[in-house]
Amino acid sequence: MPVPRPRSRPAEPVTSGERAQRAARRVVRDTRSWVDHGSRPGPQRLWLNVAAALTFALVAQHAPGFLPAACVGLFLILGSAVVRPRHLVRDAALIGVIVLVTLALSGEQFWSLLPVTGVSLGAVLLGWMQRRERDAADSGLVDASTADSVLIDLRNEMLIRSAGPRLPHGWCFDTDLRPAYGDSFSGDFLVTQQPRPDGLEVVLVDVSGNGYQAGARALLLAGAMGALLDAVPSRNLLASANQHVVRLGSELGTEEAFATAVHVSVDLAEGGFAVTGAGHPPAAHYHAGSGRWEVLDGEQGPALGVLPDASYPVIIGRLERGDALMLYTDGLVESRRLDVGRGIDRLVGRADPLIARGVEGVAAHITGAIRTEEGDDRALVIIRRN
């Protein structure tokens, strides 16, 4: 007997007022997207700054009464709301050069550049203050001074948690964490633990987002990871962490509170290891006997906080004498101009000669040699058996 299909309800007519509201929301969304993209360093913002500076130069030269020289500060004041002070200084230098050339061509005295310089420095200071206050408001902090205090505590806590463990003779542990834009804290963090003298647990996590919000979530998740390492079996760590991140996202009322992670358990007596991934770039295993790298790109589970009842498969391996295991975040292997596959090939290519020679501080050498976008956190961990 055929099952009757439910009747579809006729669509309600859309009034002109609703159309206007939808159009306004679309314009606001597109504008925010353009501003967010434009605030990042790159060709788009460079050409935007050049166009703005040249426009000012042309108007100042041909119609000086219409646009006084000090109005160059308007470009900086507008940009200060979205651009980090570090990049705002570069923009100010670019516009200042254009203005200086314009004054020279128009026969104006160079001392007339002093008002421009004053306004520019004021705009940089204003941008720095606005940025702090906006980040503090986004993270739920009371004011910028509170944000600074939390930032210092966060940085100190992260440094303590990411400190390398004291491994027995024959093992080496090296790490390098570099926050985006040279900030004092990072959304990438590391938690290590030695539940027994011949055991090592390492968790490398990349929290979504940046700024104070990502830093606060990273601190909360780092504390949870440390507690879970004590409370649950190693094989269940990421599943338990996933449930925690799902609850955290529900409590915070945000769908973007997710994180990728890789968890490694190492038997320091026999060299055996188990890797579990949650939407994270795959670990890489260096085989000293063959001098080759093996990317452990087997099956993974989803990122933490995406699915409530996710499962996380385990990849088993063994570190022989001279072997190394490398963990990293996507900031080292992915950019707008480089896909993950090519980025991993580049990373292992940089690491290969350094690992083979047993260079000390190898993680910092590798991270420093790889040029990636500074708008993303970067973290590298190397576990080596000598």
C-alpha positions as CSV (number, residue, x, y, z in Angstrom):
1,M,0.0,0.0,0.0
2,P,1.6,3.3,-1.0
3,V,2.4,5.7,1.8
4,P,0.9,9.1,1.2
5,R,3.4,11.9,1.0
6,P,3.0,14.8,3.4
7,R,1.7,17.9,1.8
8,S,4.2,20.7,1.7
9,R,3.1,24.0,3.2
10,P,3.0,26.9,0.8
11,A,5.8,29.3,1.4
12,E,4.7,32.5,3.1
13,P,5.1,35.6,1.0
14,V,8.1,37.7,1.9
15,T,7.4,41.3,2.5
16,S,9.5,44.2,1.2
17,G,10.5,45.0,4.8
18,E,11.8,41.5,5.4
19,R,13.7,41.6,2.1
20,A,15.4,44.9,3.2
21,Q,16.3,43.4,6.6
22,R,17.8,40.3,4.9
23,A,19.8,42.5,2.5
24,A,21.0,44.6,5.4
25,R,22.2,41.5,7.3
26,R,23.9,40.2,4.2
27,V,25.7,43.5,3.8
28,V,26.8,43.5,7.4
29,R,28.0,39.9,7.2
30,D,29.9,40.5,3.9
31,T,31.5,43.7,5.4
32,R,32.6,41.8,8.5
33,S,34.1,39.1,6.3
34,W,35.9,41.7,4.2
35,V,37.2,43.5,7.3
36,D,38.4,40.3,8.9
37,H,40.2,39.2,5.7
38,G,41.6,42.7,5.2
39,S,43.0,42.9,8.7
40,R,45.4,40.0,7.9
41,P,48.7,40.7,6.4
42,G,48.7,39.9,2.7
43,P,48.6,41.2,-0.8
44,Q,45.0,42.4,-0.4
45,R,45.6,44.7,2.5
46,L,48.9,45.9,1.0
47,W,47.1,47.0,-2.2
48,L,44.4,48.5,-0.1
49,N,46.9,50.6,1.9
50,V,48.7,51.7,-1.3
51,A,45.4,52.8,-2.9
52,A,44.5,54.7,0.2
53,A,47.9,56.4,0.4
54,L,48.0,57.3,-3.3
55,T,44.4,58.7,-3.1
56,F,45.5,60.9,-0.2
57,A,48.6,62.0,-2.1
58,L,46.7,63.0,-5.2
59,V,44.1,64.9,-3.3
60,A,46.6,66.6,-1.1
61,Q,48.7,67.7,-4.1
62,H,45.9,68.9,-6.4
63,A,43.4,70.1,-3.8
64,P,45.3,70.9,-0.6
65,G,42.5,73.0,0.8
66,F,40.1,70.2,0.6
67,L,42.2,67.6,2.5
68,P,44.7,68.9,5.0
69,A,47.9,66.9,5.5
70,A,46.9,65.8,9.0
71,C,43.9,63.9,7.6
72,V,46.3,61.0,6.9
73,G,45.6,60.0,10.4
74,L,42.0,59.1,9.4
75,F,43.3,56.1,7.5
76,L,45.1,55.0,10.6
77,I,42.2,55.6,12.9
78,L,39.9,53.6,10.7
79,G,42.4,50.8,10.4
80,S,43.2,50.8,14.1
81,A,39.8,49.1,14.9
82,V,40.7,46.0,13.0
83,V,44.5,45.9,12.5
84,R,46.9,44.7,15.1
85,P,49.3,47.5,16.3
86,R,52.3,45.7,14.9
87,H,50.9,45.8,11.4
88,L,49.4,49.3,11.9
89,V,52.9,50.6,12.4
90,R,53.9,49.2,9.0
91,D,50.9,50.8,7.5
92,A,51.7,54.1,9.1
93,A,55.3,53.9,7.7
94,L,54.0,53.2,4.2
95,I,51.5,56.1,4.3
96,G,54.1,58.4,5.8
97,V,56.5,57.8,3.0
98,I,53.8,58.7,0.5
99,V,53.0,61.8,2.3
100,L,56.7,62.8,2.5
101,V,57.1,62.4,-1.2
102,T,53.9,64.4,-1.8
103,L,55.1,67.3,0.4
104,A,58.5,67.3,-1.4
105,L,56.8,67.4,-4.9
106,S,54.4,70.2,-3.8
107,G,57.2,72.3,-2.4
108,E,55.8,72.2,1.2
109,Q,58.2,72.5,4.2
110,F,59.1,69.2,5.8
111,W,58.1,70.5,9.2
112,S,54.5,70.3,8.0
113,L,54.8,66.6,8.4
114,L,54.9,66.9,12.2
115,P,51.1,67.1,12.5
116,V,50.9,63.9,10.4
117,T,53.4,62.2,12.7
118,G,51.5,63.2,15.8
119,V,48.2,62.0,14.5
120,S,49.8,58.8,13.3
121,L,51.3,58.0,16.7
122,G,48.0,58.8,18.3
123,A,46.2,56.5,16.0
124,V,48.6,53.6,16.7
125,L,48.0,54.1,20.4
126,L,44.3,54.3,19.9
127,G,44.4,51.1,17.9
128,W,46.3,49.3,20.5
129,M,43.8,50.3,23.2
130,Q,40.8,49.5,21.1
131,R,42.2,46.1,20.3
132,R,42.8,45.2,23.9
133,E,39.4,46.4,25.0
134,R,37.6,44.5,22.1
135,D,39.5,41.3,22.9
136,A,38.7,41.6,26.5
137,A,35.0,42.2,25.8
138,D,34.9,39.2,23.4
139,S,36.4,36.9,26.1
140,G,34.0,38.1,28.8
141,L,36.6,39.9,30.8
142,V,35.8,43.1,32.6
143,D,38.4,45.4,31.2
144,A,41.8,45.5,29.5
145,S,43.7,45.4,32.8
146,T,41.9,42.3,33.8
147,A,42.7,40.8,30.3
148,D,46.4,41.6,30.8
149,S,46.4,39.9,34.2
150,V,44.7,36.8,32.8
151,L,47.1,36.8,29.8
152,I,50.1,36.7,32.2
153,D,48.6,33.9,34.2
154,L,47.7,32.0,31.1
155,R,51.2,32.4,29.6
156,N,52.8,31.1,32.8
157,E,50.4,28.2,33.1
158,M,51.0,27.2,29.5
159,L,54.8,27.3,30.0
160,I,54.5,25.1,33.0
161,R,52.3,22.6,31.3
162,S,54.4,22.5,28.1
163,A,57.7,21.9,30.0
164,G,59.4,18.7,28.7
165,P,59.4,15.7,31.0
166,R,62.6,14.2,32.4
167,L,63.1,11.0,30.4
168,P,65.5,8.2,31.2
169,H,68.8,7.8,29.5
170,G,68.5,7.0,25.8
171,W,65.5,9.2,25.2
172,C,65.2,12.9,24.1
173,F,62.1,15.1,24.2
174,D,62.2,18.5,22.4
175,T,59.4,21.0,21.6
176,D,58.9,24.4,20.2
177,L,55.7,26.5,20.5
178,R,55.3,29.8,18.7
179,P,52.1,31.9,19.1
180,A,50.6,33.7,16.2
181,Y,51.9,37.3,15.6
182,G,54.4,36.8,18.3
183,D,51.8,37.1,21.0
184,S,52.5,36.0,24.6
185,F,50.2,33.0,24.6
186,S,48.9,30.4,22.1
187,G,45.9,28.4,21.2
188,D,48.3,25.4,20.7
189,F,49.3,23.7,23.9
190,L,51.1,20.6,25.1
191,V,50.4,18.4,28.1
192,T,52.9,15.7,29.2
193,Q,52.8,13.2,32.0
194,Q,54.8,10.2,33.2
195,P,52.4,7.9,35.0
196,R,55.3,5.5,35.6
197,P,59.1,5.7,35.2
198,D,59.0,3.7,31.9
199,G,55.8,5.4,30.5
200,L,55.2,8.7,28.7
201,E,51.9,10.4,27.8
202,V,52.0,13.4,25.4
203,V,48.9,15.4,24.2
204,L,49.3,18.2,21.6
205,V,46.1,20.3,21.1
206,D,45.2,23.0,18.7
207,V,42.2,25.0,19.9
208,S,40.0,26.8,17.3
209,G,40.2,30.6,17.0
210,N,42.8,33.1,18.4
211,G,43.1,35.9,20.8
212,Y,41.8,35.9,24.4
213,Q,38.9,33.5,23.7
214,A,41.1,30.8,22.2
215,G,43.7,31.3,25.0
216,A,41.0,31.0,27.7
217,R,39.6,27.8,26.1
218,A,43.1,26.4,25.8
219,L,43.8,26.9,29.5
220,L,40.5,25.2,30.5
221,L,41.1,22.3,28.1
222,A,44.8,22.0,29.3
223,G,43.6,21.6,32.9
224,A,41.0,19.1,31.8
225,M,43.6,17.1,29.8
226,G,45.9,16.9,32.8
227,A,43.0,15.6,35.0
228,L,41.9,13.1,32.4
229,L,45.4,11.7,32.1
230,D,45.2,10.8,35.8
231,A,41.5,9.6,35.8
232,V,40.9,7.5,32.6
233,P,42.8,4.8,30.8
234,S,45.1,6.0,28.0
235,R,43.0,4.5,25.2
236,N,39.9,6.5,26.4
237,L,41.6,9.9,26.8
238,L,40.4,11.5,23.6
239,A,36.9,10.1,23.9
240,S,36.6,11.6,27.4
241,A,38.1,14.9,26.3
242,N,35.6,15.0,23.4
243,Q,32.7,14.7,25.8
244,H,34.3,17.5,27.9
245,V,34.6,19.8,24.9
246,V,31.0,19.1,23.8
247,R,29.8,20.1,27.3
248,L,32.0,23.1,27.3
249,G,30.6,24.3,23.9
250,S,27.1,23.8,25.2
251,E,27.8,25.8,28.4
252,L,29.5,28.6,26.5
253,G,26.7,28.7,23.9
254,T,29.1,28.5,20.9
255,E,29.4,26.0,18.1
256,E,33.1,27.0,17.4
257,A,34.5,25.6,20.7
258,F,36.3,22.7,19.1
259,A,39.9,21.5,19.0
260,T,42.1,19.1,17.2
261,A,44.4,16.8,19.2
262,V,46.9,14.0,18.9
263,H,47.7,11.8,21.9
264,V,50.8,9.5,22.1
265,S,51.6,6.9,24.7
266,V,55.2,5.6,24.7
267,D,56.7,2.6,26.4
268,L,60.1,3.9,27.3
269,A,61.4,0.4,28.2
270,E,60.5,-1.4,24.9
271,G,60.0,1.6,22.5
272,G,56.4,0.7,21.6
273,F,54.0,3.6,21.0
274,A,50.3,4.2,20.4
275,V,49.0,7.3,18.5
276,T,45.4,8.5,18.6
277,G,44.2,11.5,16.5
278,A,41.2,13.8,16.6
279,G,41.1,15.7,13.3
280,H,44.8,16.5,13.7
281,P,47.6,16.5,11.2
282,P,49.1,13.0,11.3
283,A,52.2,12.1,13.3
284,A,55.4,11.3,11.4
285,H,57.7,8.4,12.3
286,Y,61.4,8.6,11.3
287,H,63.0,5.1,10.8
288,A,66.8,5.4,11.4
289,G,67.5,2.0,9.8
290,S,66.2,3.1,6.4
291,G,66.5,6.9,6.8
292,R,62.9,7.2,5.7
293,W,59.8,9.0,7.1
294,E,56.5,7.3,7.6
295,V,53.4,9.5,7.9
296,L,51.0,7.8,10.2
297,D,47.9,8.9,8.2
298,G,45.7,6.0,9.3
299,E,42.1,6.5,10.4
300,Q,41.4,9.2,12.9
301,G,38.4,10.4,14.9
302,P,36.7,13.8,14.4
303,A,37.9,17.0,16.1
304,L,37.1,17.3,19.8
305,G,33.6,18.9,20.3
306,V,32.1,18.0,17.0
307,L,30.3,14.7,17.6
308,P,29.2,13.7,21.2
309,D,29.8,9.9,20.8
310,A,32.9,9.8,18.6
311,S,35.4,7.0,18.6
312,Y,39.1,7.3,18.1
313,P,41.1,4.5,16.5
314,V,44.6,3.7,17.6
315,I,47.7,3.4,15.5
316,I,50.5,1.2,16.9
317,G,54.2,1.4,16.2
318,R,57.7,1.0,17.7
319,L,60.6,3.3,18.1
320,E,63.9,1.6,17.5
321,R,67.4,3.0,18.3
322,G,67.8,6.3,16.4
323,D,64.1,6.6,15.5
324,A,62.0,9.7,16.2
325,L,58.3,10.6,16.4
326,M,57.2,14.0,15.3
327,L,54.0,15.8,16.3
328,Y,52.9,19.2,15.0
329,T,50.0,21.5,14.4
330,D,48.5,22.7,11.1
331,G,50.3,26.1,11.4
332,L,53.5,24.4,10.3
333,V,52.0,22.5,7.3
334,E,49.1,24.5,6.0
335,S,48.5,28.0,4.6
336,R,46.5,29.7,1.9
337,R,49.2,28.9,-0.6
338,L,50.1,25.4,0.6
339,D,47.9,22.3,1.1
340,V,48.5,19.9,4.0
341,G,50.1,17.2,1.9
342,R,52.8,19.4,0.4
343,G,53.3,21.1,3.8
344,I,54.0,17.7,5.5
345,D,56.5,16.8,2.7
346,R,58.2,20.1,3.3
347,L,58.2,19.6,7.1
348,V,59.8,16.1,7.0
349,G,62.3,17.4,4.4
350,R,63.5,20.1,6.8
351,A,63.6,17.7,9.7
352,D,65.3,14.8,7.9
353,P,69.0,16.0,8.0
354,L,68.6,17.5,11.5
355,I,67.1,14.3,13.0
356,A,69.7,12.1,11.2
357,R,72.6,14.1,12.7
358,G,71.0,14.3,16.2
359,V,71.1,18.0,16.4
360,E,70.3,19.5,19.8
361,G,67.3,21.8,20.0
362,V,66.1,20.3,16.7
363,A,62.4,21.5,17.1
364,A,63.4,25.2,17.2
365,H,65.7,24.7,14.2
366,I,62.9,23.1,12.2
367,T,60.2,25.6,13.2
368,G,62.6,28.6,12.5
369,A,63.5,27.2,9.0
370,I,59.9,26.9,7.9
371,R,58.3,30.1,6.7
372,T,54.5,30.0,7.3
373,E,51.8,32.6,7.8
374,E,52.3,34.3,11.2
375,G,48.6,34.5,11.7
376,D,48.5,30.9,13.0
377,D,50.0,29.3,16.1
378,R,52.7,26.7,15.4
379,A,53.8,23.9,17.6
380,L,56.3,21.0,17.1
381,V,57.1,18.1,19.4
382,I,59.9,15.5,18.7
383,I,60.3,12.3,20.8
384,R,63.6,10.6,19.9
385,R,65.2,7.3,21.0
386,N,69.0,7.6,20.9
